[in-house]
Amino acid sequence: MTARTDVLAETMRALHQAAERLRTTQAGVSDLFPLTAGSIAALPQPAQERLDAYAIRYARCQDLLFPAMRALARAQLEPKADGSFLELHALMQKQGIVGGTADWERQRALRNAVGHEYPDPDAIADILNGLHAAAPEVLAIVERMRAAAERLLARG
């Protein structure tokens, strides 16, 4: 293996772990959706903590996608691997790994929202409902990245 494929393998391990944690937590909270401010307030404390874990795990998984995309492009020896984000995103889109830029921006905005404190219960419900809607696509991106990385690493 080369240094580039070593970095790809390591990055994909971290991304896979984050995705598995997100997937597990999502399965445990899916029956709570859709959420309202009132339904969140009425939940027992352990369920509210599972929602917090869900948000954090979504953010972690989404946050790891960009370094994984860069590592994949570098391992593929793509000239745009070290270009701008838009160039890298276009490359990944061409490979069928990610959707459109608007989808990415929505996923990223949700990830950013998790890092801020919102005292408004309606805003919290909106963010959580958005995460629940976006998580399947984030997990699908991880799977497409995993498949591309495995093909590349198998060629060795």
Secondary structure, DSSP 4 states (H G I P E B T S, - for coil): --HHHHHHHHHHHHHHHHHHHHHHHHHHHGGG-S--HHHHHHS-HHHHHHHHHHHHHHHHHHHHHHHHHHHHHHHTT-GGGGS-HHHHHHHHHHTTSS--HHHHHHHHHHHHHHTS----HHHHHHHHHHHHHHHHHHHHHHHHHHHHHHHHHHH-
